Amino acid sequence: MKTKFSIYIGLSLLFVLGTSCSDDFLKDKKNYGSYDDTFYQSQERTQAYVDNQYYDFYNAYKSPTSSVVGLYTDANTKLTEELGGTQDLINPNKTIVNAADANAYYGLKIGTGINNTPYNRIRECNNLLEDIDVKGASLDKTFRDQAKGQMYYMRAMQYYDLMRTYGGVPIVTTVQDAAADNPDIQLPRAKVSEVVDQIVKDLDMAASLLPGNWNSANYGRFTKGAALAQKSRVLLTFASPLFNKNWDGSTERWEAALKAGLAAEAQLSQDGYGLFGNSIKQWDSMFLTDNLFCSEAITVQLCGTGITSNVVNNSWEKGIRLASQGGVSGGATAPKEMIDLFPMADGSRPTAANGYNDFTFFVNRDPRFYRTFAFSGEKWGYKENANAVLWTYRWVDAANKIGYADGNNAVSSPAFVRKMTNTAASNATNYQYSGTDIFEYRYAELLLNIAECYAALGQTNNTLAYLGRIRNRVGIPAANNYGIGTLADKYAAIEACLYERRVELAYEGKRYWDIQRWKLYSDDALGTNVSNSCQKLGLAPINGTQRTGNYLQYKNTAASSATDPLAAARATLVADPDAANFQTQLATLATFYNTNFTRTALVTPLDNFNGVGVKIKFNPNYYISGLNTTALTQNPWLLQTIGWNDVSGAPGTYNYQE
């Protein structure tokens, strides 16, 4: 995504055309479509319009764990096992059913002001699509086609996130009169199938108009392959149990999603895309490709290190660095459930039978484990100290006073998230101005989409082939199907795909959407909407579980809370994932752990309500939000969603599976 170059329209036009043009443009923008006939006769102004759309859609996208167009928060990731901390939607002490508490993403009714809300963003796409070939007929045709392709793409993505949030929504593809009393704008909620049809139509149009690649000055803009890949993602969602009550019977939607995925793979391969590298070190380094073409990145948010308003900084580095590294927080705690998730080095599941020990959890793990997490004794450098080793344990003296290794006194796990970190990043400003790009859609995800479609169709050999490509790239041995083993049936194959997504795409903002579309919190029904996906896939429901944190603690009584009892003993210890003797280093570190540490429970659990530990409870009406009070009162013709009450307290009747 092009936000590195997406200067807000007022600034962009000020630079290109002068102050008066900028003022005129903003005046036109407030009139919602009342652009005069000369506006589209300027390629510079039209390009600035396109760039402003990138800004409105993606400027808030500053962390890989964030999602939802225009909003971009990590609220959804916090509902998964990736990050701890009780949120309202998983709090067993809260029940949310009223419109007043529903998701507010829908936005306000279109009026006379400039609001960066979903239907205003859609309106701006519609504006250009309606006018550019008429009022801008003198512009170069290739330029016009590419501008339209980007608008079709963005409109599709906005409808996709509206669909994932609310199910069916009104479909608006023309510039409407924003008058409050205009009956023509009183469109009903469409069926989900109709929304999907519109999204697919837009993405097909985008693919027909966009280039396979842009020149280097325009790298980051959407491409033909990106449009086809998004079509694969949309149709995979539509085929999944959330919207498909016949997911286990009919193959029609799975076949459509597979066809879309294979078409995207073929196009992207033709355009030079594919899995980046052939080693775990290259897998790790691909995330640091800076404003340059990367074969893995189907869509990418280009970030910069500047401090001006037109530069997007990546906030991830700042959020995951610990105090000892010059960070401002306790880092991103890895719950025990994530630590225990990753495969063993041979690709097998981490069980006692396969040699897994959850205390020395770092021994003999999938190569991606060491690039996703950091732990005491592992090398994790930064610009000012390239050879820094992380230590995050604590100790207790005879007076029950507590000391903390290297000043890391806000830690709640033996491991922390380090994926997508830049070891050359500077802590001079607490990593505030990181320029590391964010990969929104990776080629690996496309392969996993295809693998899942094959799985749902019962083609387990093809599933294994695609999963094998993911694992082969990071160095997992090929034996026993890269450790996956034999897939007994389509259910085992689907589960294997979802498992691989949890590992390969960890902390990239994808897990919640997988949980949502497969309805993995529980098999509880919502009216007639029943999937039984947990039972069929052999997965324990997420409801009733909790994200667990622990202290890594010195097992003996320390002489003083002010003196680290292990400072001398650990002085030469390091586990460096790039070292030739890394496995030997890990074995030495494991001995050090067994000799010196114990694992103790947190004083306040990661998942707590008013300090008391709680277990996750996500109610079935939460998968698809109801419309909130503002949306319903300003659009009284819209039906409320099943499982939610409308503004009068009556139960909703809109069923997103029909």
C-alpha positions as CSV (number, residue, x, y, z in Angstrom):
1,M,0.0,0.0,0.0
2,K,1.2,3.3,-1.1
3,T,1.0,5.4,2.1
4,K,4.7,6.4,2.1
5,F,3.7,8.5,-0.9
6,S,0.1,9.2,0.2
7,I,0.4,12.8,1.3
8,Y,-2.9,14.1,2.6
9,I,-4.6,15.9,-0.2
10,G,-4.3,19.4,1.3
11,L,-0.6,19.1,1.5
12,S,-0.2,17.3,-1.8
13,L,-2.0,19.9,-3.8
14,L,-0.3,22.7,-2.0
15,F,3.0,21.3,-3.2
16,V,1.9,20.6,-6.7
17,L,-0.5,23.3,-7.6
18,G,-0.4,26.0,-5.0
19,T,-2.5,27.1,-2.1
20,S,-5.6,28.3,-4.1
21,C,-6.0,24.9,-5.8
22,S,-5.7,23.1,-2.5
23,D,-8.4,25.3,-1.0
24,D,-10.6,24.8,-4.1
25,F,-10.2,21.0,-3.9
26,L,-11.2,20.9,-0.2
27,K,-14.2,23.0,-0.9
28,D,-15.2,20.6,-3.7
29,K,-14.6,17.6,-1.5
30,K,-17.0,19.0,1.1
31,N,-19.7,19.2,-1.6
32,Y,-19.5,15.4,-2.1
33,G,-19.2,15.0,-5.9
34,S,-19.7,18.6,-6.9
35,Y,-16.4,18.7,-8.7
36,D,-16.4,21.1,-11.6
37,D,-15.7,19.9,-15.2
38,T,-12.1,21.1,-15.0
39,F,-11.0,19.1,-12.0
40,Y,-10.3,15.8,-13.8
41,Q,-8.5,17.6,-16.6
42,S,-5.4,17.8,-14.5
43,Q,-3.4,14.6,-14.0
44,E,-1.7,16.0,-11.0
45,R,-4.9,16.8,-9.2
46,T,-6.4,13.4,-10.2
47,Q,-3.3,11.6,-8.9
48,A,-3.5,13.5,-5.7
49,Y,-7.1,12.4,-5.3
50,V,-6.0,8.7,-5.7
51,D,-3.2,9.2,-3.2
52,N,-5.6,10.8,-0.7
53,Q,-7.7,7.6,-0.9
54,Y,-4.7,5.5,0.0
55,Y,-4.2,7.9,2.9
56,D,-7.8,7.7,4.1
57,F,-7.8,3.9,3.8
58,Y,-4.4,3.0,5.2
59,N,-2.7,5.9,7.1
60,A,-3.7,4.3,10.4
61,Y,-2.1,1.0,9.5
62,K,1.0,1.2,11.7
63,S,1.3,-2.3,13.3
64,P,1.1,-5.8,11.8
65,T,-1.3,-6.9,14.5
66,S,-3.8,-4.3,13.4
67,S,-6.7,-4.8,11.0
68,V,-9.9,-3.2,9.5
69,V,-9.6,-0.6,6.8
70,G,-9.5,3.0,8.0
71,L,-9.5,2.0,11.6
72,Y,-6.5,-0.3,12.1
73,T,-6.4,-1.3,15.8
74,D,-5.2,-4.5,17.4
75,A,-8.5,-5.0,19.2
76,N,-9.2,-8.2,17.3
77,T,-5.7,-9.7,17.9
78,K,-6.3,-9.2,21.6
79,L,-9.3,-11.6,21.4
80,T,-6.9,-14.4,20.4
81,E,-4.3,-16.5,22.1
82,E,-1.6,-14.2,20.6
83,L,-1.9,-11.5,23.2
84,G,-3.2,-11.6,26.8
85,G,-5.6,-9.2,28.5
86,T,-9.3,-9.5,28.9
87,Q,-11.4,-7.5,26.5
88,D,-15.2,-7.0,26.7
89,L,-16.0,-9.5,23.9
90,I,-14.2,-12.3,25.8
91,N,-15.1,-11.3,29.3
92,P,-17.4,-13.9,31.0
93,N,-18.7,-11.1,33.3
94,K,-20.2,-9.2,30.4
95,T,-23.0,-10.0,28.0
96,I,-23.4,-7.6,25.0
97,V,-26.6,-7.7,23.0
98,N,-27.9,-4.1,22.7
99,A,-27.4,-1.8,19.8
100,A,-25.8,0.8,22.1
101,D,-22.9,-1.6,22.6
102,A,-22.5,-2.8,19.0
103,N,-19.5,-2.1,16.8
104,A,-19.5,1.6,15.7
105,Y,-17.4,1.0,12.6
106,Y,-20.4,1.5,10.3
107,G,-20.0,5.2,10.8
108,L,-22.3,8.2,10.4
109,K,-24.9,9.0,7.8
110,I,-23.3,10.9,4.9
111,G,-23.8,14.6,5.5
112,T,-22.0,17.8,4.6
113,G,-18.8,17.3,6.4
114,I,-15.6,15.4,5.6
115,N,-15.6,12.2,7.7
116,N,-13.2,9.3,7.2
117,T,-15.8,6.6,7.6
118,P,-16.6,3.5,5.5
119,Y,-19.4,4.9,3.3
120,N,-17.5,8.2,2.8
121,R,-14.5,6.3,1.6
122,I,-16.8,4.3,-0.7
123,R,-18.3,7.5,-2.0
124,E,-14.9,8.9,-2.9
125,C,-14.2,5.8,-4.9
126,N,-17.6,6.1,-6.6
127,N,-16.8,9.8,-7.4
128,L,-13.7,9.0,-9.4
129,L,-15.2,6.0,-11.1
130,E,-18.2,8.0,-12.3
131,D,-16.4,11.1,-13.5
132,I,-12.9,10.3,-14.7
133,D,-13.8,9.0,-18.1
134,V,-16.2,11.8,-18.7
135,K,-14.7,14.9,-17.2
136,G,-11.2,13.5,-17.6
137,A,-11.5,12.2,-21.1
138,S,-8.5,14.2,-22.1
139,L,-6.2,12.4,-19.6
140,D,-4.0,9.5,-20.8
141,K,-6.1,6.3,-21.0
142,T,-3.6,4.2,-19.2
143,F,-3.5,6.7,-16.4
144,R,-7.3,6.7,-16.2
145,D,-7.5,2.9,-16.2
146,Q,-4.9,2.5,-13.4
147,A,-6.7,5.2,-11.3
148,K,-10.0,3.3,-11.7
149,G,-8.3,0.0,-10.9
150,Q,-7.1,1.4,-7.6
151,M,-10.6,2.7,-6.8
152,Y,-12.2,-0.6,-7.6
153,Y,-9.7,-2.4,-5.4
154,M,-10.2,0.0,-2.5
155,R,-14.0,-0.1,-2.7
156,A,-13.8,-3.9,-2.7
157,M,-11.6,-3.9,0.4
158,Q,-14.0,-1.5,2.2
159,Y,-17.0,-3.7,1.5
160,Y,-15.0,-6.8,2.6
161,D,-14.3,-5.3,6.0
162,L,-17.9,-4.2,6.3
163,M,-18.9,-7.7,5.5
164,R,-16.6,-9.3,8.0
165,T,-17.9,-6.9,10.7
166,Y,-21.6,-6.8,9.9
167,G,-22.4,-9.5,7.3
168,G,-24.7,-7.9,4.7
169,V,-24.7,-4.1,4.3
170,P,-26.2,-1.7,1.8
171,I,-24.4,-1.8,-1.6
172,V,-23.7,1.7,-3.0
173,T,-21.9,2.0,-6.3
174,T,-23.0,5.5,-7.4
175,V,-22.6,9.0,-5.9
176,Q,-25.8,9.6,-4.0
177,D,-27.5,12.8,-3.1
178,A,-26.7,13.2,0.6
179,A,-30.0,15.0,1.5
180,A,-31.5,13.6,4.6
181,D,-34.9,13.3,3.1
182,N,-33.8,11.5,-0.2
183,P,-35.6,8.1,-0.4
184,D,-33.2,6.9,-3.0
185,I,-30.5,6.4,-0.4
186,Q,-32.6,4.3,1.8
187,L,-31.1,1.0,0.6
188,P,-31.7,-2.2,2.6
189,R,-29.0,-4.5,3.9
190,A,-28.0,-6.8,1.0
191,K,-27.5,-10.5,1.4
192,V,-23.9,-11.5,2.2
193,S,-23.9,-13.4,-1.2
194,E,-24.8,-10.1,-2.9
195,V,-22.0,-8.2,-1.1
196,V,-19.5,-10.9,-2.1
197,D,-20.7,-10.7,-5.7
198,Q,-20.0,-7.0,-5.7
199,I,-16.6,-7.4,-4.1
200,V,-15.6,-10.0,-6.6
201,K,-16.9,-7.9,-9.5
202,D,-14.8,-4.9,-8.2
203,L,-11.7,-7.1,-7.8
204,D,-12.1,-8.5,-11.3
205,M,-12.4,-5.0,-12.7
206,A,-9.3,-4.0,-10.7
207,A,-7.3,-6.9,-12.0
208,S,-8.3,-6.0,-15.6
209,L,-7.1,-2.4,-15.2
210,L,-4.0,-2.7,-12.9
211,P,-0.5,-3.6,-14.0
212,G,1.3,-6.7,-12.9
213,N,4.0,-4.5,-11.4
214,W,4.6,-0.7,-11.0
215,N,7.9,1.1,-11.6
216,S,10.1,1.6,-8.5
217,A,8.8,5.1,-7.9
218,N,5.3,3.7,-7.5
219,Y,6.1,0.5,-5.7
220,G,3.5,-0.3,-3.1
221,R,0.4,0.5,-5.2
222,F,-2.0,-2.3,-5.8
223,T,-1.4,-4.7,-8.7
224,K,-3.3,-7.1,-10.9
225,G,-2.0,-10.0,-8.8
226,A,-3.0,-8.3,-5.5
227,A,-6.5,-7.9,-6.8
228,L,-6.7,-11.6,-7.6
229,A,-5.1,-12.6,-4.3
230,Q,-7.7,-10.6,-2.4
231,K,-10.4,-12.3,-4.4
232,S,-9.0,-15.6,-3.1
233,R,-9.2,-14.3,0.4
234,V,-12.7,-13.0,0.1
235,L,-14.0,-16.3,-1.4
236,L,-12.2,-18.3,1.2
237,T,-14.1,-16.3,3.9
238,F,-17.4,-16.9,2.0
239,A,-16.8,-20.6,1.8
240,S,-16.0,-20.9,5.6
241,P,-18.6,-21.9,8.2
242,L,-19.3,-18.3,9.4
243,F,-21.2,-17.5,6.1
244,N,-21.6,-21.0,4.7
245,K,-24.1,-23.2,6.6
246,N,-23.3,-26.0,4.0
247,W,-19.6,-25.8,4.4
248,D,-19.3,-29.5,5.1
249,G,-21.8,-30.6,2.4
250,S,-21.6,-28.4,-0.8
251,T,-18.3,-28.0,-2.6
252,E,-19.4,-25.0,-4.8
253,R,-17.9,-22.2,-2.7
254,W,-14.7,-24.1,-1.9
255,E,-14.2,-24.8,-5.6
256,A,-14.7,-21.1,-6.4
257,A,-12.2,-20.1,-3.8
258,L,-9.7,-22.7,-5.1
259,K,-10.0,-21.5,-8.6
260,A,-9.4,-17.9,-7.5
261,G,-6.4,-18.9,-5.4
262,L,-4.8,-20.8,-8.3
263,A,-5.4,-17.9,-10.7
264,A,-3.8,-15.5,-8.3
265,E,-0.8,-17.8,-7.8
266,A,-0.3,-18.1,-11.6
267,Q,-0.5,-14.3,-12.1
268,L,1.8,-13.5,-9.3
269,S,4.3,-16.1,-10.3
270,Q,4.3,-14.6,-13.8
271,D,4.9,-11.2,-12.3
272,G,7.9,-12.3,-10.3
273,Y,6.3,-13.1,-6.9
274,G,6.8,-16.2,-4.8
275,L,8.1,-17.4,-1.5
276,F,11.0,-15.2,-0.5
277,G,14.3,-17.0,0.1
278,N,15.1,-20.6,1.0
279,S,16.3,-20.5,4.6
280,I,15.0,-19.3,8.0
281,K,17.5,-16.5,8.0
282,Q,16.0,-15.2,4.7
283,W,12.5,-15.7,6.0
284,D,13.4,-13.5,8.9
285,S,15.1,-10.8,6.8
286,M,12.3,-10.5,4.3
287,F,10.3,-8.5,6.8
288,L,13.0,-5.9,6.7
289,T,12.9,-5.3,2.9
290,D,12.8,-1.5,2.9
291,N,10.6,0.3,0.3
292,L,11.9,-2.1,-2.4
293,F,10.2,-5.0,-4.3
294,C,10.0,-8.2,-2.3
295,S,8.6,-11.3,-4.0
296,E,6.7,-12.3,-0.8
297,A,4.8,-9.0,-0.4
298,I,1.6,-9.0,-2.3
299,T,0.4,-5.9,-0.6
300,V,2.7,-3.8,1.7
301,Q,2.4,-0.7,3.8
302,L,5.4,1.4,3.1
303,C,6.7,3.1,6.2
304,G,9.3,5.8,6.8
305,T,11.6,7.1,9.6
306,G,10.6,10.7,9.2
307,I,8.7,12.7,11.8
308,T,6.5,14.8,9.5
309,S,2.8,14.4,9.2
310,N,3.0,12.8,5.8
311,V,5.2,9.9,6.9
312,V,3.8,6.7,8.4
313,N,6.0,5.2,11.2
314,N,5.7,1.6,12.2
315,S,4.8,1.4,15.8
316,W,5.5,-2.3,16.2
317,E,9.2,-2.0,17.1
318,K,8.4,0.5,19.8
319,G,5.7,-1.8,21.2
320,I,7.8,-5.0,21.5
321,R,11.1,-3.7,22.8
322,L,11.8,-4.1,26.5
323,A,13.3,-1.6,29.0
324,S,16.8,-3.1,28.8
325,Q,16.8,-2.4,25.1
326,G,15.7,1.2,25.4
327,G,12.0,0.4,25.0
328,V,9.2,2.0,26.9
329,S,7.2,-1.0,28.0
330,G,7.5,-4.6,29.1
331,G,7.5,-5.7,25.5
332,A,4.8,-8.0,23.9
333,T,4.3,-10.8,26.3
334,A,4.0,-14.2,24.7
335,P,1.3,-16.3,26.5
336,K,2.3,-19.8,27.4
337,E,-0.3,-21.0,24.9
338,M,1.7,-19.4,22.0
339,I,5.0,-20.7,23.4
340,D,3.7,-24.2,23.5
341,L,2.1,-23.9,20.0
342,F,5.0,-24.1,17.6
343,P,6.2,-27.4,16.2
344,M,9.3,-29.3,17.0
345,A,12.4,-29.0,14.7
346,D,11.2,-32.0,12.7
347,G,7.7,-30.4,12.2
348,S,5.9,-32.7,14.6
349,R,3.5,-31.3,17.2
350,P,5.1,-30.2,20.6
351,T,4.1,-33.1,22.9
352,A,5.9,-34.9,25.6
353,A,6.0,-38.0,23.3
354,N,7.8,-35.9,20.7
355,G,10.3,-34.7,23.3
356,Y,8.8,-31.3,24.2
357,N,9.5,-29.9,27.7
358,D,7.5,-26.8,28.4
359,F,10.1,-25.5,30.9
360,T,13.1,-25.6,28.5
361,F,10.6,-24.6,25.8
362,F,13.3,-23.4,23.4
363,V,15.0,-26.7,22.8
364,N,14.6,-28.4,19.4
365,R,11.8,-26.2,18.0
366,D,10.7,-25.2,14.6
367,P,13.2,-22.6,13.2
368,R,10.5,-20.0,13.0
369,F,10.2,-20.2,16.8
370,Y,13.5,-18.4,17.4
371,R,12.6,-15.7,14.9
372,T,9.1,-15.2,16.4
373,F,10.0,-15.2,20.1
374,A,12.9,-14.0,22.3
375,F,13.7,-15.4,25.7
376,S,16.3,-15.1,28.4
377,G,19.6,-16.0,27.0
378,E,18.8,-15.3,23.4
379,K,20.6,-12.7,21.3
380,W,18.4,-9.8,20.3
381,G,20.4,-6.8,19.3
382,Y,19.7,-3.2,18.2
383,K,21.7,-0.5,16.6
384,E,23.4,0.7,19.8
385,N,24.2,-2.9,21.0
386,A,24.2,-5.4,18.1
387,N,25.2,-8.3,20.5
388,A,22.7,-7.6,23.2
389,V,21.4,-10.7,25.0
390,L,17.9,-10.6,26.6
391,W,17.5,-11.5,30.3
392,T,14.1,-11.1,31.9
393,Y,14.1,-13.2,35.1
394,R,13.5,-12.0,38.7
395,W,14.7,-13.0,42.1
396,V,13.4,-12.7,45.7
397,D,15.5,-12.1,48.8
398,A,14.9,-13.1,52.4
399,A,12.8,-10.0,53.1
400,N,10.6,-10.9,50.1
401,K,11.9,-8.0,48.1
402,I,12.1,-8.6,44.4
403,G,14.8,-7.7,41.9
404,Y,14.7,-7.8,38.1
405,A,17.3,-8.7,35.6
406,D,18.6,-5.7,33.6
407,G,15.8,-3.5,34.8
408,N,13.1,-5.5,33.0
409,N,10.5,-5.1,35.8
410,A,7.3,-5.2,33.8
411,V,7.5,-8.7,32.4
412,S,4.9,-11.5,32.7
413,S,6.3,-14.3,30.6
414,P,9.5,-16.2,30.0
415,A,9.2,-15.3,26.3
416,F,8.4,-12.2,24.2
417,V,7.4,-11.5,20.7
418,R,10.3,-10.4,18.4
419,K,9.0,-11.3,15.0
420,M,9.4,-8.6,12.3
421,T,12.0,-6.8,14.5
422,N,14.9,-4.8,13.1
423,T,18.1,-5.5,14.9
424,A,19.6,-2.3,13.3
425,A,16.8,-0.2,14.8
426,S,17.9,2.7,17.0
427,N,16.6,3.2,20.6
428,A,17.6,6.9,20.4
429,T,13.9,7.8,20.5
430,N,12.6,4.6,22.0
431,Y,12.1,3.1,18.5
432,Q,9.4,5.7,17.9
433,Y,10.2,6.4,14.3
434,S,10.6,2.9,12.9
435,G,10.5,2.7,9.1
436,T,10.1,-1.1,8.8
437,D,7.4,-1.9,6.2
438,I,4.4,-4.0,7.0
439,F,3.4,-6.9,4.8
440,E,-0.4,-6.9,4.8
441,Y,-0.7,-9.9,2.4
442,R,2.1,-12.4,2.0
443,Y,2.6,-15.0,-0.7
444,A,2.7,-17.6,2.0
445,E,-0.8,-16.7,3.0
446,L,-2.0,-17.2,-0.6
447,L,-0.5,-20.7,-0.5
448,L,-2.2,-21.4,2.8
449,N,-5.5,-20.3,1.3
450,I,-5.1,-22.7,-1.6
451,A,-4.0,-25.5,0.8
452,E,-7.2,-25.0,2.9
453,C,-9.4,-25.1,-0.2
454,Y,-7.8,-28.4,-1.2
455,A,-8.4,-29.7,2.3
456,A,-12.1,-28.8,2.3
457,L,-12.4,-30.6,-1.0
458,G,-10.8,-33.7,0.5
459,Q,-7.7,-33.4,-1.8
460,T,-5.3,-34.1,1.1
461,N,-2.2,-34.8,-1.1
462,N,-2.5,-31.4,-2.6
463,T,-2.9,-29.9,0.8
464,L,0.3,-31.6,1.9
465,A,2.1,-30.3,-1.1
466,Y,1.2,-26.7,-0.4
467,L,1.9,-27.0,3.3
468,G,5.2,-28.6,2.4
469,R,6.3,-25.6,0.4
470,I,5.8,-23.4,3.4
471,R,7.8,-25.7,5.7
472,N,10.5,-26.5,3.2
473,R,11.4,-22.8,2.9
474,V,12.3,-22.4,6.6
475,G,14.3,-25.6,6.8
476,I,12.0,-28.2,8.3
477,P,13.1,-31.7,7.1
478,A,11.0,-33.3,4.4
479,A,10.6,-36.6,6.3
480,N,7.0,-37.7,7.2
481,N,5.5,-34.9,5.1
482,Y,7.6,-32.2,6.8
483,G,6.5,-33.6,10.2
484,I,2.8,-33.2,9.3
485,G,2.3,-36.9,8.9
486,T,-0.6,-38.5,7.2
487,L,-3.9,-36.6,6.9
488,A,-6.7,-39.1,7.6
489,D,-9.5,-37.1,6.1
490,K,-10.5,-33.6,5.1
491,Y,-11.1,-32.5,8.7
492,A,-7.6,-33.4,9.7
493,A,-6.4,-31.6,6.6
494,I,-8.3,-28.4,7.4
495,E,-7.0,-28.5,11.0
496,A,-3.5,-28.9,9.7
497,C,-4.0,-25.8,7.5
498,L,-5.3,-23.7,10.4
499,Y,-2.4,-24.9,12.6
500,E,0.1,-23.9,10.0
501,R,-1.5,-20.5,9.7
502,R,-1.2,-19.9,13.4
503,V,2.6,-20.5,13.1
504,E,3.5,-19.0,9.8
505,L,1.2,-15.9,10.1
506,A,1.6,-15.4,13.9
507,Y,1.3,-11.7,14.9
508,E,0.4,-10.6,11.4
509,G,-3.2,-9.7,12.2
510,K,-4.7,-12.8,10.7
511,R,-5.6,-15.1,13.6
512,Y,-8.8,-13.5,14.7
513,W,-10.3,-13.7,11.2
514,D,-9.5,-17.4,11.0
515,I,-11.1,-18.0,14.4
516,Q,-14.1,-15.9,13.3
517,R,-14.7,-17.6,9.9
518,W,-14.3,-21.1,11.4
519,K,-16.3,-20.1,14.6
520,L,-13.7,-21.6,16.9
521,Y,-14.7,-20.0,20.2
522,S,-17.5,-22.6,20.6
523,D,-20.0,-24.7,18.7
524,D,-22.9,-22.9,20.4
525,A,-25.7,-22.2,18.0
526,L,-27.1,-18.7,17.1
527,G,-30.7,-19.4,16.1
528,T,-30.4,-21.8,13.1
529,N,-26.8,-21.0,12.5
530,V,-24.9,-24.1,13.5
531,S,-21.5,-25.2,12.3
532,N,-20.1,-27.7,14.8
533,S,-16.7,-26.9,13.3
534,C,-14.8,-27.4,16.6
535,Q,-16.2,-30.9,17.0
536,K,-15.6,-31.9,13.3
537,L,-12.1,-30.5,13.2
538,G,-11.2,-32.1,16.6
539,L,-10.4,-28.7,18.1
540,A,-11.1,-27.8,21.7
541,P,-13.2,-24.6,21.8
542,I,-11.4,-21.5,22.8
543,N,-14.1,-20.6,25.2
544,G,-13.2,-21.9,28.7
545,T,-9.4,-21.4,28.1
546,Q,-7.2,-18.5,29.2
547,R,-3.9,-16.9,28.1
548,T,-1.3,-17.8,30.7
549,G,1.6,-15.8,31.9
550,N,4.5,-16.8,34.3
551,Y,7.5,-15.4,35.9
552,L,10.9,-16.9,35.2
553,Q,12.4,-16.8,38.7
554,Y,15.7,-17.6,40.4
555,K,15.0,-20.8,42.3
556,N,17.1,-19.9,45.4
557,T,16.8,-17.1,47.9
558,A,18.9,-14.2,46.8
559,A,21.3,-12.3,49.1
560,S,19.7,-8.9,48.1
561,S,17.1,-7.6,45.8
562,A,19.6,-5.1,44.6
563,T,22.1,-7.6,43.4
564,D,21.6,-10.0,40.5
565,P,22.6,-13.4,41.8
566,L,23.2,-14.7,38.3
567,A,25.1,-11.8,36.8
568,A,28.5,-13.6,36.7
569,A,27.1,-17.0,35.8
570,R,25.3,-15.8,32.7
571,A,28.0,-13.3,31.5
572,T,29.2,-15.5,28.7
573,L,25.9,-17.3,27.8
574,V,24.3,-16.5,24.5
575,A,22.0,-18.4,22.1
576,D,22.4,-16.8,18.7
577,P,20.0,-18.1,16.0
578,D,22.6,-17.2,13.4
579,A,25.5,-19.0,15.1
580,A,26.8,-22.3,13.6
581,N,26.7,-23.9,17.0
582,F,23.2,-22.6,17.9
583,Q,21.9,-26.0,19.0
584,T,24.9,-26.5,21.3
585,Q,24.2,-23.0,22.7
586,L,20.6,-24.0,23.4
587,A,21.6,-27.1,25.2
588,T,23.9,-25.1,27.4
589,L,21.2,-22.6,28.1
590,A,18.8,-25.4,29.0
591,T,21.2,-26.7,31.6
592,F,21.5,-23.2,33.0
593,Y,17.7,-22.9,33.2
594,N,17.3,-26.2,35.0
595,T,20.1,-25.3,37.4
596,N,18.9,-21.8,38.3
597,F,15.3,-21.1,37.4
598,T,11.8,-22.1,38.3
599,R,8.5,-21.0,36.8
600,T,6.0,-19.2,39.1
601,A,2.5,-17.9,38.6
602,L,1.8,-14.2,38.1
603,V,0.4,-12.2,41.0
604,T,-2.3,-10.9,38.6
605,P,-3.2,-13.3,35.8
606,L,-2.9,-12.1,32.2
607,D,-6.7,-12.7,31.8
608,N,-8.4,-11.1,34.7
609,F,-11.4,-9.0,35.6
610,N,-10.8,-6.6,38.5
611,G,-7.6,-8.6,39.3
612,V,-9.3,-12.0,39.4
613,G,-8.5,-14.6,36.8
614,V,-11.1,-15.3,34.2
615,K,-11.6,-17.7,31.3
616,I,-12.5,-16.6,27.8
617,K,-16.2,-16.5,26.9
618,F,-17.1,-15.2,23.4
619,N,-20.8,-15.4,22.8
620,P,-22.1,-16.6,19.4
621,N,-23.7,-13.2,18.5
622,Y,-20.3,-11.6,18.6
623,Y,-19.0,-13.2,15.5
624,I,-21.0,-10.7,13.4
625,S,-21.8,-7.4,15.1
626,G,-25.2,-5.8,15.2
627,L,-25.6,-2.3,13.9
628,N,-25.1,0.3,16.6
629,T,-27.6,2.9,17.8
630,T,-26.3,5.6,15.6
631,A,-26.5,3.5,12.5
632,L,-30.0,2.3,13.3
633,T,-31.5,5.7,14.3
634,Q,-30.0,7.5,11.3
635,N,-31.0,4.7,9.0
636,P,-34.2,3.4,10.5
637,W,-35.1,1.2,7.5
638,L,-32.1,-1.1,8.3
639,L,-32.8,-4.4,10.0
640,Q,-30.9,-5.4,13.1
641,T,-28.8,-8.6,13.1
642,I,-29.9,-11.8,14.8
643,G,-28.6,-12.1,18.3
644,W,-28.7,-8.3,18.8
645,N,-31.5,-6.0,20.0
646,D,-32.5,-2.9,18.0
647,V,-32.9,0.6,19.5
648,S,-36.4,-0.3,20.9
649,G,-35.1,-3.5,22.5
650,A,-36.7,-5.8,20.0
651,P,-34.6,-8.8,18.8
652,G,-32.9,-8.5,15.4
653,T,-34.1,-10.5,12.4
654,Y,-31.3,-10.0,9.8
655,N,-29.7,-13.5,9.2
656,Y,-26.2,-13.2,7.7
657,Q,-26.3,-16.9,6.6
658,E,-29.4,-16.4,4.3
